[in-house]
Amino acid sequence: MSLSQRDTEVLALAWQCFETEPKIDYDKLAQLANYKTLASARVCFGNIKKKVQLLAAGAAGDGSPSNPSFLPLSASLSHSLRNASNCPDTHD
């Protein structure tokens, strides 16, 4: 199963609509996503959250996220996104 571009946009926008940030069980995520460590899962998911925020900003059409305090961008965002490719899709 794959997500369409529109599915991905709606998912990114829905992420911005959470009233509280979801609590991620990083041990479970590491197991399900085949990461070797909890730390790897946490770092890679952090990079994904930043990408989702940027996608949501683009889908909203105004260049800014609907809830900027929910997923704050760090000063090193561009560095983090460049290094996001260091997170393997499977086994790290």
Wavefront OBJ file of the C-alpha trace (Angstrom):
o trace
v 0.000 0.000 0.000
v 1.234 3.481 -0.766
v 0.000 6.966 0.001
v -0.923 9.349 -2.773
v 0.522 12.851 -2.780
v -2.833 14.149 -1.514
v -2.888 11.529 1.265
v 0.558 12.714 2.329
v -0.543 16.364 2.281
v -3.620 15.614 4.399
v -1.514 13.591 6.825
v 0.937 16.487 7.168
v -1.934 18.914 7.753
v -3.606 16.584 10.260
v -0.323 16.408 12.181
v -0.620 20.170 12.667
v -4.110 19.697 14.142
v -3.159 17.562 17.137
v -4.170 19.334 20.312
v -1.214 17.788 22.124
v 1.897 16.250 20.666
v 1.451 12.485 20.407
v 3.598 10.448 22.742
v 5.822 8.159 20.697
v 6.956 4.826 22.117
v 10.442 4.971 20.620
v 11.347 1.468 21.792
v 8.396 0.105 19.835
v 9.123 2.353 16.846
v 12.725 1.144 16.807
v 11.507 -2.461 16.738
v 8.806 -1.934 14.107
v 11.021 0.191 11.836
v 14.036 -2.092 12.289
v 16.319 0.510 13.891
v 19.124 -0.840 16.022
v 18.578 1.651 18.842
v 15.945 3.836 20.416
v 18.215 6.827 19.766
v 18.278 6.116 16.026
v 14.481 5.940 15.938
v 14.179 9.201 17.903
v 16.597 11.136 15.668
v 15.148 9.842 12.415
v 11.569 10.495 13.523
v 12.575 14.005 14.611
v 13.809 14.643 11.075
v 10.562 13.269 9.662
v 8.528 15.587 11.933
v 10.440 18.571 10.550
v 9.722 17.450 7.004
v 6.031 17.016 7.853
v 5.956 20.549 9.219
v 7.460 21.901 6.005
v 5.074 19.836 3.892
v 2.116 21.129 5.905
v 3.313 24.706 5.443
v 3.487 24.204 1.687
v 0.096 22.464 1.550
v -1.483 25.287 3.547
v -0.233 27.630 0.848
v 1.003 30.366 3.144
v 4.517 29.118 3.748
v 3.991 28.802 7.484
v 2.695 25.943 9.621
v -0.768 26.320 11.088
v 0.576 25.786 14.605
v 4.223 26.867 14.634
v 4.717 26.217 18.335
v 3.752 22.561 17.986
v 6.817 21.544 15.977
v 9.335 24.333 16.386
v 12.040 24.586 13.772
v 15.524 24.626 15.144
v 18.180 27.011 13.940
v 19.905 24.047 12.345
v 16.872 22.833 10.350
v 18.602 22.874 6.999
v 21.513 20.940 8.485
v 19.118 18.402 10.011
v 17.214 17.922 6.790
v 20.431 17.478 4.816
v 21.416 14.787 7.300
v 17.993 13.124 7.258
v 19.257 10.931 4.450
v 21.628 9.436 7.021
v 18.612 7.709 8.543
v 18.190 4.383 6.802
v 14.806 3.217 5.628
v 15.484 -0.079 7.374
v 18.197 -1.478 9.662
v 20.795 1.065 10.705
l 1 2 3 4 5 6 7 8 9 10 11 12 13 14 15 16 17 18 19 20 21 22 23 24 25 26 27 28 29 30 31 32 33 34 35 36 37 38 39 40 41 42 43 44 45 46 47 48 49 50 51 52 53 54 55 56 57 58 59 60 61 62 63 64 65 66 67 68 69 70 71 72 73 74 75 76 77 78 79 80 81 82 83 84 85 86 87 88 89 90 91 92
